[in-house]
Amino acid sequence: MKKITLILGTVAVALLAFTPQKSNTYTVNVNKSSVTWVGRKVTGEHAGKIKLASGNLIADNKTLKGGNFTIDMTSISCTDLTGEYMEKLLGHLKSDDFFAVEKYPVSTFEITKVTPLGKGTANITGKLSIKGITQTINFPAVITISGKTIVAEAKKVMVDRTNFDIRYGSKSFFNLGDKAIDNDFELNISLVASL
């Protein structure tokens, strides 16, 4: 009888050891988080910021498991121009030639897979939706989970705008010479989330 009790006790301990950790949902602090963009063309580049509207990150046992965030496309700004030139660029970016923000005021990203790479880094795969079109993208990120806070940072995330039907100025579709705009634009993402 003692042997059976010992075996049952050992099995119970083993089962408890392999019980999945509870996942926690961390809320993204939109004021502490940031998204910046860089768009390049043959003759130079422009850069700016976009505000986050909301977001969540999901983690268990100090491991990122998933999450999502929403970007307020109406907030797009330019940091390298001022005055009339800045207003002209922003008006163009918000128009149907680019992001059509009146019709599509938000863009979203949903994490579908997190592949640990070691030393606090992971490859993030997810669904990016811009102008109502969803495409899968992936990129490396640095993930820091400390106490009740997660910081997730991804630099130089390259997005091919033509996959989202943004073809204006693309040399893939038009012969524009030195007026061509690169298909890829760069995003730098820093998310700060807490319980």
C-alpha positions as CSV (number, residue, x, y, z in Angstrom):
1,M,0.0,0.0,0.0
2,K,2.8,2.4,0.8
3,K,4.4,1.6,-2.5
4,I,1.2,2.5,-4.4
5,T,0.9,5.7,-2.4
6,L,4.5,6.6,-3.2
7,I,4.0,6.0,-6.9
8,L,0.8,8.0,-6.9
9,G,2.6,10.8,-5.1
10,T,5.4,10.8,-7.6
11,V,3.0,10.9,-10.5
12,A,1.1,13.8,-8.9
13,V,4.4,15.8,-8.5
14,A,5.3,15.0,-12.1
15,L,2.0,16.2,-13.4
16,L,2.2,19.4,-11.3
17,A,5.7,20.1,-12.7
18,F,4.3,19.9,-16.3
19,T,1.2,22.0,-15.6
20,P,1.1,24.8,-18.1
21,Q,1.9,28.2,-16.7
22,K,-0.9,30.7,-16.6
23,S,-0.7,33.3,-19.4
24,N,-0.8,36.9,-18.4
25,T,-2.1,39.8,-20.6
26,Y,0.0,43.0,-20.4
27,T,-1.6,46.2,-21.5
28,V,0.5,48.4,-23.9
29,N,1.1,51.9,-22.5
30,V,0.5,54.0,-25.7
31,N,2.3,57.0,-24.1
32,K,5.5,55.1,-23.3
33,S,5.5,53.1,-26.6
34,S,6.5,54.4,-30.0
35,V,6.4,53.6,-33.7
36,T,8.6,55.6,-36.1
37,W,8.8,55.3,-39.9
38,V,11.3,55.9,-42.6
39,G,10.4,56.2,-46.3
40,R,13.1,56.3,-48.9
41,K,13.3,57.5,-52.5
42,V,16.1,57.9,-55.1
43,T,16.8,61.4,-54.0
44,G,16.5,61.1,-50.3
45,E,14.2,60.0,-47.4
46,H,11.6,61.2,-45.0
47,A,10.9,60.1,-41.4
48,G,8.2,60.5,-38.8
49,K,6.1,59.0,-36.1
50,I,2.7,57.2,-35.7
51,K,0.8,56.9,-32.5
52,L,-0.4,53.6,-31.1
53,A,-4.2,53.4,-30.3
54,S,-4.0,50.3,-28.1
55,G,-2.3,47.0,-27.7
56,N,-1.7,43.9,-25.6
57,L,1.1,41.4,-25.1
58,I,0.7,37.9,-23.7
59,A,3.4,36.1,-21.8
60,D,3.8,33.2,-19.4
61,N,6.9,32.1,-17.4
62,K,8.8,35.1,-18.8
63,T,8.2,34.1,-22.4
64,L,6.3,36.1,-24.9
65,K,3.5,34.1,-26.4
66,G,1.4,36.5,-28.5
67,G,-0.2,39.9,-28.6
68,N,-1.5,42.7,-30.9
69,F,-1.5,46.4,-31.4
70,T,-3.5,49.0,-33.3
71,I,-1.9,52.0,-35.0
72,D,-3.8,55.3,-35.3
73,M,-3.0,56.2,-39.0
74,T,-4.6,59.6,-38.6
75,S,-1.7,60.5,-36.3
76,I,1.1,60.1,-38.8
77,S,3.6,62.9,-38.5
78,C,6.8,64.0,-40.3
79,T,9.9,64.9,-38.2
80,D,12.3,66.0,-41.0
81,L,10.2,68.8,-42.6
82,T,8.4,71.8,-41.3
83,G,5.7,74.3,-42.6
84,E,4.3,74.0,-46.0
85,Y,6.5,71.1,-47.2
86,M,5.6,69.0,-44.1
87,E,1.8,69.7,-44.6
88,K,2.1,68.8,-48.3
89,L,3.8,65.5,-47.5
90,L,1.4,64.5,-44.7
91,G,-1.6,65.3,-46.9
92,H,-0.2,63.1,-49.6
93,L,0.6,60.2,-47.1
94,K,-3.0,60.4,-45.8
95,S,-4.5,60.5,-49.3
96,D,-5.7,57.5,-51.4
97,D,-2.3,57.5,-53.1
98,F,-0.8,56.1,-49.9
99,F,-2.7,55.1,-46.7
100,A,-6.2,56.5,-47.3
101,V,-6.6,57.3,-43.6
102,E,-10.1,58.7,-44.0
103,K,-11.3,55.3,-45.1
104,Y,-8.8,53.2,-43.1
105,P,-8.0,55.2,-39.9
106,V,-6.2,52.3,-38.2
107,S,-3.7,49.6,-39.1
108,T,-3.3,46.5,-37.0
109,F,-0.7,43.8,-36.2
110,E,-1.4,40.4,-34.6
111,I,1.3,38.1,-33.4
112,T,0.7,34.5,-34.7
113,K,4.0,32.9,-33.7
114,V,7.0,33.7,-31.5
115,T,10.2,31.7,-32.1
116,P,12.8,32.2,-29.4
117,L,16.3,32.9,-30.8
118,G,18.1,33.1,-27.4
119,K,19.5,35.9,-25.2
120,G,16.2,37.7,-24.9
121,T,15.5,37.8,-28.7
122,A,12.8,36.2,-30.7
123,N,11.5,36.0,-34.3
124,I,8.0,37.5,-34.4
125,T,5.6,36.3,-37.1
126,G,2.3,38.0,-37.5
127,K,-0.5,39.5,-39.6
128,L,-0.1,43.1,-40.6
129,S,-3.3,44.8,-41.9
130,I,-3.0,48.1,-43.8
131,K,-5.9,49.6,-45.9
132,G,-8.0,46.5,-45.2
133,I,-5.3,44.1,-46.7
134,T,-3.6,41.6,-44.5
135,Q,-0.2,40.1,-45.1
136,T,2.1,37.9,-43.0
137,I,5.4,39.5,-42.0
138,N,8.2,38.4,-39.7
139,F,11.1,40.2,-38.0
140,P,13.5,39.8,-35.0
141,A,12.7,41.6,-31.7
142,V,14.4,42.0,-28.4
143,I,12.1,41.0,-25.5
144,T,12.6,42.0,-21.9
145,I,10.2,40.7,-19.2
146,S,10.9,42.1,-15.8
147,G,8.4,42.0,-12.9
148,K,5.1,43.3,-14.2
149,T,6.5,44.9,-17.4
150,I,7.4,43.8,-20.9
151,V,9.5,45.8,-23.3
152,A,9.5,44.6,-26.9
153,E,11.6,46.4,-29.5
154,A,12.0,45.7,-33.2
155,K,14.2,47.9,-35.4
156,K,14.3,48.2,-39.1
157,V,11.1,46.2,-39.8
158,M,10.9,46.4,-43.6
159,V,7.4,46.4,-45.1
160,D,6.7,46.2,-48.8
161,R,3.9,48.8,-49.4
162,T,3.0,47.4,-52.7
163,N,1.6,44.3,-50.9
164,F,-1.0,46.6,-49.5
165,D,-2.0,48.2,-52.8
166,I,0.2,51.3,-52.2
167,R,1.8,51.7,-55.6
168,Y,2.3,55.4,-56.0
169,G,5.8,56.2,-57.2
170,S,6.8,52.5,-57.3
171,K,9.4,51.6,-60.0
172,S,7.8,48.2,-60.0
173,F,4.8,49.6,-61.7
174,F,5.9,52.9,-63.3
175,N,9.0,54.2,-65.1
176,L,9.8,57.2,-62.9
177,G,13.6,57.5,-63.1
178,D,15.0,59.6,-60.2
179,K,11.4,60.3,-58.9
180,A,10.8,56.6,-57.8
181,I,9.9,55.9,-54.2
182,D,11.2,52.6,-52.6
183,N,8.7,49.9,-52.2
184,D,9.9,49.1,-48.7
185,F,9.4,51.4,-45.8
186,E,11.0,51.0,-42.4
187,L,9.2,50.7,-39.1
188,N,10.9,50.9,-35.7
189,I,8.7,49.6,-32.9
190,S,9.0,49.9,-29.2
191,L,6.2,48.5,-27.0
192,V,6.1,49.0,-23.2
193,A,3.3,46.9,-21.6
194,S,2.4,46.2,-18.0
195,L,0.0,44.1,-15.9
